[in-house]
């Protein structure tokens, strides 16, 4: 198993964790994939106030894997966890992915040809060429489409998928975007893409393979309403100059 740590890796892989004692087995898939790539990398795990055995299992995994660990006492939200990981990262490029691997880690192969040409590369479940192995419920899909249309209109962003948990940033883009991030929970995806565009960053959408995880953390309807209110917050923050 991987035991190397690099001071200035090519890639930082950021993985937020909240009550993930069962799905932590997927960590080995991430290491296996990148160990077979001709690049240096670091893994950053963020334990976001887990109340199960996640932290205990992370500590056990440190015997076989090298990673940087950020552990929060309380749950601060996925957006906050991603921000902490991005601020800790030292890679030339910085990828965040969910531990459920709804987007298989091998989909990073599709990102590699575009790394030099774009500041931000995001996985899309809705762009032509994407492949959905397991769909969400019809209700979730309809709500997701509605959120996408509102985000496009409200934030003036011509993107097909704001919330896929598979996004990569150049070091320069990450260092501009994440210190300005204000939203800690579900609306953070739209916010960081809005800031990225505002900072002049180029964004590339890549159609990816994706499968729905039935144990998703998204709760209906409260998280949908929270995400919608976050769109208003983004516009308000921008009006107040908080992203400048």
N, C-alpha and C positions, 0 to 999 in steps of 0.2 A: 504494500500500500504506500501511497505517497507520503514522504516525510520531509519534502523540501519546502523551504520558504524563500521567497525572493524579495529583495528590497525594492526593486523597480520592475515589477512583472509587466508583461505585455497586457495581461488581462486580469481584472479583479472580478470575482463572481460573488455577488451579494445575495444572501438567502435569509429572508425574514422568517422567524419561527414563533408561532404562538400555539401552545398545546399540540405539539407535533410529535409526541413520543412514538406514535405508530408509523408515521410517514418518514421519519428520519432514516429509515433503511434506504431511501432513495438517494441519500448523500453519496453512497458508494458508486452509483451510476454516474454522478457528476464527475467524481474523481477518475473513474475508469475512462470516461470519454476524453477528458482533457489530458490525461496521462498519455493517451495515444495521439495527441496533437503535437506538432512541432512548435510549441510556444510555451513561454513561462506564465505561470498564473498563481494567484492567491485566492483563497476562499475566506469570506467574511460571513460569519453566522451572527445573527442578531436574535437573541432570546428576548422576546417582547413581553416579559412578565408572565411567562407560562406558569400555570398552576398544576400541571400534571408532572410527569417524570421527564419532561423534555430536557431540562438542565442536567439532570443526573445522567441521561443517555448521551448528551453532548460530551460531558466530562469523560465518560467511558470511551467514546469514539476517539478522543484525543490520543489514545494509545496507538492507534493505527493511522490517523490522519492529522496533518498539520493544518491549522486554520487560526484565524484571528477571531476572537469571541467578544461580542458586546452583549452584556446582560443587563436588562432593565428590571428594576424591582417591581414595577407595575406595568400594566399594559397601556402603551401610549398610542397604539395604532400603527397600521402597516406603513402609512406614509412616513411617520416619524422613524420607524425602524429602517426603511430604505434610505432616508436622509442620513441617519447615523452611519450606516454602512458606506454610503457614497463619500461622506466626509472623512471616513477612516481609510478609504481605499487609496492605493498608490499606483494602480495600473494605468497604462496608456489608454486603455479602453475599460469600461466598467459596465458589466452586465448584471441586471437583477432578474432572478427567476424564482418562481414559487417551488417549494419543496414537494408539492404533489406532482410536479412535472407534467401538468396538464398540457403544456407545450414541451414535448420531449427535448432534452438537452441537445440531442443531435441536430435539432433545427438551427443551432448556431452555425452550422456549415453554410447555411444560406446567407448569414450575415457577413461572413468573412470577406467576400469579394467587394463589399461596399464600405468597409470600415474606413478606408483612406479618403473616401469621397463625401461622406456624410457625417454630420455632428451627432445625429441621433438616428438610431435604427430601431424600429418597433415591430414586433410580431402582430399580424392582423389575422383574425378569424373570419373576417368579412370581405377581404379583398379577393378578387378573382384569382383562383389558383389555390386558395386555402382548402384544407380538408378537415372536416369535423367528424371525428370517429364516433364520439358520443355527444349528442346534442343536449343542451339544457332543456328544461320544460318549456312549453310554448309560451307560458306567461313570462318566464325569465327572458326568453328571446325577444318578445314584444317590448318588454320594459327596456332591455338593452338597446334595441333599435331606437326607441324613443329618446333614451339618454344620449345616444350618439348624435341624433339629429339636433337635439337641443344644444349639445356641446359644439357642434359645427356652427350653428347659427349664433349662439351666445358668445363664443370665443373666436369666431372667424377663423376656424381651423378646418381645412379641407382634408380630414382624415376619416378612415372608415372604422377604426377601432381604437378607443381611448384606453380601455381598461385591461387589455391582455397583459398578463404579468410576465412579460418577456421583452425587456427593453435594454438597449445598449447605448452608452454615451461615450464620446471621446473625453479624455481628461479635461480638455479646455472647456467643453460644454458643461460637464459635471461641476466644475469649479465655478462656473457662472450661475448655474441653475439652482443647485441644492442649498447654498447659503441663503437664497432668496425664498425658498419654499416655506409656506406658512401653514398649509393644511396637513394635519396629521393622519387623517383617516381616508375614507374611500375616495374622496374627490381629489386626492393628491395627483393621480395620473393626469387628469385634465390640466391641473395647475402646472406641473412641470413641463408639459408640452407647450402650454401657453407661454410660459417664461422662456422656454427654448426658442420659440419663434420670435418673441419680443427681443431677445438677445441677438437675433440675426442668424440663428442656427438652421442648418438644413436638415430636413427630416425625411427619412426613407421608410416606407411601409413594406414589409415583406410578408407575403401569405405563408402561413404556417400550418402544420398539422396540430390539431388540438382535440382534447377529449374532456368532457365535463366531469368534474369530481363531485359525486353525490354528497360528499361531506364538506362542501363549500362553506366558508365562513360568512358569506353574504346572507343577510337576513332580510326577508321581505315582510312588510314594505318599508321598514324604518331606514334601512341603509340606502334605499332608492331616494327617499325624501331628503336624507342627509346629503347625498351626492348632488341632488338638484340645488339644495341651498348653498352648497359649496361653489356651484357655478356663479351664483350671485356674489359670494365672497371674493371670488377671483376678480370679477369685474370691479368690485368695490376697492379691493386692494390695489388694483391697477390704477384706478381713478385717484387714489390717495398717494400714488407714487411709491408704493411699498416694494415694487419689483425693480425700481430704477437703481 
